[in-house]
Structure formats: structure tokens, C-alpha cells
Amino acid sequence: MIKFVWAEDANHGIGYQGHLPWHMPADMKHFKDETIGHPILMGRKTFDSFPHLLPKRKHLVLTRDKKLAEKYQDNDQVEIFSSIEIMNDYLKEHQDEEISAIGGVSIFKALLDKVDQLEKTEINHEFEVDTYMPEIDYAQFELRKKEAHEPDEKNKYSYTFLTYVKKNNKK
């Protein structure tokens, strides 16, 4: 099963200069809760944005960067795919696992026709962004859960956690 896990602002912005344009501890906890114990699939820029490997998650990275592949060749926590075809082969072989695609745009675009579940955080604010979430046909999905939150002392903006499941998905 492929699940998208991401946060976006009021204009579908998801990043600025290679990083999240907001600081939302509640969203970071939600991300951790959704991904811990499962492989996380990402592009190189998303991988590079991490300060370190995230614990209790296998990192699946799509990149043509041979140096990165060499650096992690002996690390069981990281698997590098040098092409979309190799990535798709892996996903086919592991279709019974829950794999969380976490960005960037190229990963989301490559998996738009394969995604089974959407785990989206909508942040009710417009940020300066240079990266946007690809358009998703929400008519193919059923909203299963919606959890709205007001700003608090740690989270400056109101936000909503949304869970969508593909309509033909029996889960």
C-alpha cells in the first residue's frame, strides 16, 4: 500500500528552498505517528533536508547521485533507487507493506496513479513557497477522517489532519 504523507499551506505550497516553510510541532508528531515502523519513500532533495536518518524507518531514496548510493551502500536503513523503474519494481515486490511517500514533487507525480491513501495536513495560512503539491483528483478518494485544530502555544496556525482512502480500496 502506498500512502502520501505531507503538509500543505492554503495555496497547496509544500516547500521553500528545500525545507518546510513552517514550524508546526503537531504536524511533525503526526508525521512521525503516520510513518514510524514503515518505509518512507522520497527524492534526494527531501532526503537531504533531514538533519539525520529518521529512527525506526527505512529510507527509500530515488536519486541518480552515485556518491549518495556509495555512501549508504552498507547501511540497512537506506535503499537507493537509481531510476523510477527500479523504484516501481521495489514497490511491486513490497505491495503488501505500507510505504509512505513523503516528497518531493517528482515522487508524488510518479505515484499519483498508484497511491492508496492520502494523509494530508492542511495549514490554514499562506507561506512564501517555491514548491507545490501536484494536483490530486480527490474524486477518486473518500474522506475517512477529518480532525481540525486551532492554533496553540506551540502551533501558530490552525490546521486540519485529513485521511482519504482510494474509493476502490477495501481497507
N, C-alpha and C positions, 0 to 999 in steps of 0.2 A: 504494500500500500504506500502510495506517495502522498505526503501531506505538505502543503505550503505553510510555512510559519513566518509571518512578517508583521511589521507595523507600518502604517502609512499615515500621512497627515491629511488634512481636509481636501487637498488637491491631488491625492494619490502619490505624493512625494515619499521616497523611501531612503534617500541618502543625500549627503552633501560632502564633496571632496573625499569620498571613500569612507565616510563614517556616518553614523546616525546623527541627524541634526538636533536631537533632543536627548534629555536625560530623564528617563521615566523608570524608576526602580520597580514599580508594579509590573511594567511590561517586561523588564529583564527577568523578574521572578516567573512571570507567565511563560516566557520563552524557555527558561530552564525547566519548568514543570512539564512543558509540552515535549521537550527534546531529550531530557535525561534518560539514559538507558537505550537510546535509539541512535542509529547512524544519522549524521547531518550532512547534507549534500550542498555544496557551494562552489562558486567560482573562485579563482585565485585572489581577486581583489577583496572579496568577503573574507576569505581565509587570512589574508594579510592584515585585515582590520582588527583581528583578535590580538590581545596582548600576550596570549599563550594558548596552548591547546586546552579546550574545554574538557573538564573531567567527566568521566562516565559516558562518553560519546565517541564513536568512531567518526573521524573526519574524512569525508569523501570529497575530493577536490578535482574539479575539471580545470586543467591547465596544460599549456604546451611548454611550460617552463621546465626545461630539463634539469636545471640546478635544484629546483624545488623537489622534483622527483628523486634526485640523488640524495638530497638532504634527509628525506623521510623514508628512503627505501627499506631501512631496517626497523622502522617504527610501526608497530602493530596498530597504533591508534590512528594512523593516517594511510589512506589509499589514494593514489593519484591516477586520474584518467587523462590520457593524452588526447582523447577525441570524444565527441558526442556518441559515436558508435560504440566505443568501448564502455562508456558510461551506461548507455542503453542496454548493452549486453549484461552488465552487472545488475542493473535494475530488474531485468527479466529473470535472472538467476535468483534474485532475492525478493521476488514479488510478494512473498508471504511475510516479509518483515515490514515494520513501519519505518519508512525512511522520510526524514523531514528535510525538504528543500528549503533553504533559508536565504538564498540570493546568490548572486545578484540577478540582474535583469535577464542575462543570457540563459541562466539556469531556469528561471521561471518561464521564459519564452519556449525553451526546448521541451518543457514538460507540461505545457498548457493542455495538451490533449491526453495526458496520462494521469493527471492529478486526481486523487480520490476525495481529498478533504482539504478544506481551507481553514486555517486558524489565523484569523486576522485581528490585529489591534488597530482600531480607528482612533486617532488622536485628534481631538476637536480643536485644531489650531493650524494655521498656515505657517510653514517654516521656509527659510531660504533653502532650496534644494536644487540639485542638478541631475537627479536620478529619479525616475518614476516607475511605479509598478505597471507591468504590461496590462492591457485591458483583459478582463476575465468575463466570460459570458456567465453571469450569475443565474441565468435561466436554467442552466444545466445542474444547478445545485439547490439543495433545500437548506434553509436556515434551521439549525437544530438548537442553537444556544445563543443567547444574547445577554450580556452582563454589562450594564452601564455603571460608570464610576465618576464621581465628582472629584475635582481637584482636592488635594490634601497637603499636609506639610511637606511631604516627600515628592509628590507628583503635581506639578504646577498646572497641568491641563486636564480637562475632562477627557475620558477615553472610554471605549467600549470594546470588550472582547467578543468576537463573533466566530461561531463554528458553523461551517457549511459542509454538507456531505453531498457528493455527486448523487443525483437522483436515481441512477441505475445501480448504485452501490447498496448492497444489502446490509451493510454494517451500521 
